[in-house]
Amino acid sequence: MRSRRLAASAALLIALGSAAALPAQSADAASATTLLVDIMSPYCSDTSATAGSTATPYCTIQAAANAATAGTTVEIFGGAGNAVEYPEEVTITHSGTATAPITFEAIGRFADIGSINRAGTVTVKNASYVDLLDLAATTIDVVSSSHVDVSRSDIENLTVESSSSAVSAERNSVETVTVASGAANTDITANVIRTSLASSGVTVNGATGTDITNNTIDMLSAAKPIAVTGSASGTSIENNLLSGASDGTPEITVDASSAPGTTEKYNVLALDAVTNVPYSWAGAAYTTLAAFQTATGQGSQDVLEDFDTSVSDSLLTSANPAFGTADASAPGRGATDFYGNAWTGDDRGAMDFAQYTGASVVAVVDEQSVLLNVDLKGLLIGSGSSVSLNWGDGSTNQVGYELGSSDIFTDFSDIAGGHQYTSVGTYTITATVVDESATKTFTTQVTTQGATYVPVTPARVLDTRHGTGAATGMVTGGHSVAFSVASGVSGAPAASAIAAVVLNVTVVSPAKNGFVTAYPDGAALPTSSNLNYSTGQTVPNLTTVMVGQDGKVDLYTSATAYLVADVEGYYVTGSAGGGYHPLSSPDRLLDTRHGTGTAAKAVAPGGTISLQVAGNGSIPSNATSAAMNVTVVSGTANGFVTAFPSGGTTPNSSNVNYRTGQTVANMAIVKVGSDGKIEFTNSSTGTVQIIADMAGYYTAAGGDAFIPMKPWRALDTRNGTGQESSLTYPVAADSPPVWWFDDEFDGTGYWDGGPGQVAALVLNVTVVSPAANGLLVAYSGVSSSVPTASNINFLKGQTIPSMVMVACNPRSDQPALYNESKGTTQLVADVFGYFS
């Protein structure tokens, strides 16, 4: 499993990026000077004429930086589940003004610049009046720039280079800060600095006018908390809490060339069995405060004491010398503490230690994920102090810390809790804050997003053979055709309400081997596929695809071919449709070979059979639609099968196309008739056997909401995608693939990534180059036994895709894709959405 980016103090850092409410991605941009960046949007573009708007946000931060001018605010979508990754390095060269700076700010969680495989660096170069807020980056580098403010961010390395001036680093969580020779007037204040690196927490080398004020600095190795070298001048070190330097390593080091230009006072230095040399000044080491003050004249109001200031537990006694003893006029001291609370007392370190007086709560919503920020005004004190959350859906959890005695504070004055709702709706969240002064409650209301299913009788919305939905004629290879998914469909919802559509896509008479990709109109062509075909083949495949903002879907074909699309249903925003209930293991309700669900005989030419679905097996009587994998076997002539609700005529559509003797499978989502039945018609001059394995069902009330996504490739055993290794692992015989799906999905930012938060996935799975004939079986993997079902039937050497709706294992959020054959196979899985 990959390691997630976690700060030294997770509770501290999660809270930093969560104070602003996340705007809905369909809302208008706040103003003409606001540019939006959202790599998760399927409509994002760095080149569109409307790039930066809510309808067409930028895909990259760099593109927005290139477009920003004085007064521009660049809002970067950070997610409400895990932080969204922007795998890029950003260089900012444009300048603002004193009254109209350029601001880069994450909305939701931190905007995570970089990725698991790529360090992220933000460079501000030859620019002025630039503010960076709520970013997570490996390095922020300020080069030959002025009036740059870095605040509320999660940074490994912050560097202020030569010729930079008036740079402020405030309220960050950071591992190392370096101010280089030639830099001037740098303020480092109210930061939590914690590192296990060999370098210093704060290094000032030859710079002028550096103020190091009210920071909490905790070292975990041989690192020096503060080091001033290289003839630095005008350096002020005040009101800091220092701890953790290893045995013999000074907590404050000032070399001989810098000592005349450095002022040090009002600091608290923690001494324990590990740290016993508080000062190194002009080359001499001092183990006592008295000796240091006598020899140097420095150290006024310093405190050396053995106590715990580690931000790993963040507990300080009320008698601590940091309380009420700071220099309120210290150079560079900001107006607020680490959490943005105004200083109510003259405290040392990054946090104001005032007692709790109230709170506010702010919720950030992204689809089904909600991040709640509880901003305490002051700190909790007293035995049993706690913060607990009621999410309004019956779920509760405690996000604060119960304290053990009446004289202990906790400095988590900004607390964040995350939650994943299981249904679309409006919920009231209640935060209860308890300490010795009072019990107070605070509420906020959220409306979760997601889509529910509206089934229709299958209808043809595209047929380029006859000019339905698009011009008559083959679609040229390397091109796409766009078409409306609701036009002329009986029972179709309003186009503005459609989030995604379920289509059965068929390619006819392709000129050569190739593939089809379905994607929302207006979005860039993704690196995914829905249907693979050979020369002259007629091949169908079901797909669930996000719909463009104009109500259209695009089909791309790599080779010239006719394209046909039949709509089976729609996912609509809100709760007007039905919720989905995935089955942990597929349930075979129909097999004409063995008399399961009907008589034990092949379906006659032109014949129709009925299957009782509602109230049968795992499907309850109130089911409105069923998701199933339909397989045809032993057809005696070419033909196709159509599945549809009972009580009506066979629609002009198809679900499975087959040739004589073929075994072919395809997914179908079929509306259940008023009598609880579904019918199957065999349009052929020959007989055929039909099998139906249920993957799940929909009901009018309850169930899981669907979150459509821009298609992305989660697994490709040919190149190791999703396997977290430079080695590739084809799927072994009678085995599932080596696949770390839950970690791969975390990077999208769509949910917290914890077990049990994803009910089911919608995938397009492609079997490539199997070494033997076999089956692919998709199921949750909760049971060790492989169910009697199939999603893809394949022959040796064949490339064959199928849409798969598969339940996830609640312990890992990962499904099983089982290769039931005697040979290995390569496997590709593209994600089109999930149920939550």
Secondary structure, DSSP 4 states (H G I P E B T S, - for coil): -PPP---SSHHHHHHHTTSSPPPPTTSPPSSTTEEEE-TT-TT--SSSTTTTSSSS-BS-HHHHHHH--TT-EEEEEEESSSPPEE-S-EEE-----SSS-EEEEEEES-EEESBTTB--EEEEES-EEEEEESEEEEEEEEES-EEEEEES-EEEEEEE-TT-EEEEEES-EEEEEEE-TT-EEEEEES-EEEE-SSS-SEEEES-EEEEEES-EEEE-SS--SEEEESS-BSEEEES-EEE-PPTT--SEEE-TTTGGGEEEES-EEE--SS----EEETTEEESSHHHHHHHHS--BT-EEE-----TTT-EEETT-TTTT-S-TT-TT--SB-TTSPBP-S---SSS--PBP-EEEEEEEEETTEEEEEEEEESBEESTT-EEEEE-SSS-EEE-S---SSTTEEE---EEEEEEE-SS-SEEEEEEEEEETTEEEEEEEEEE---EEEEEEEEEEEEETTTTBSS-SSPBPTTEEEEEESSTT-TTPPPGGGEEEEEEEEEEES-SSSEEEEEEETTSPPPS--SEEE-TT--EEEEEEEEPPTTSEEEEEESS-BEEEEEEEEEEEESSSSBEEEEEEEEEEEEETTTTBSS-SSPBPTT-EEEEE-TTSTTS-TTEEEEEEEEEEE--SSSEEEEEEETTSPPPS--SEEE-TT--EEEEEEEEPPTTSEEEEEEEESS-BEEEEEEEEEEESSSSBPEEEEEEEEEEETTTTBTTTSSS--PBPTTB-----HHHHHHTT-SS---TTS--EEEEEEEEES-SS-EEEEEE---SSSPPS--SEEE-TT--EEEEEEEEPBTTTTB-EEEEEESS-BEEEEEEEEEE-
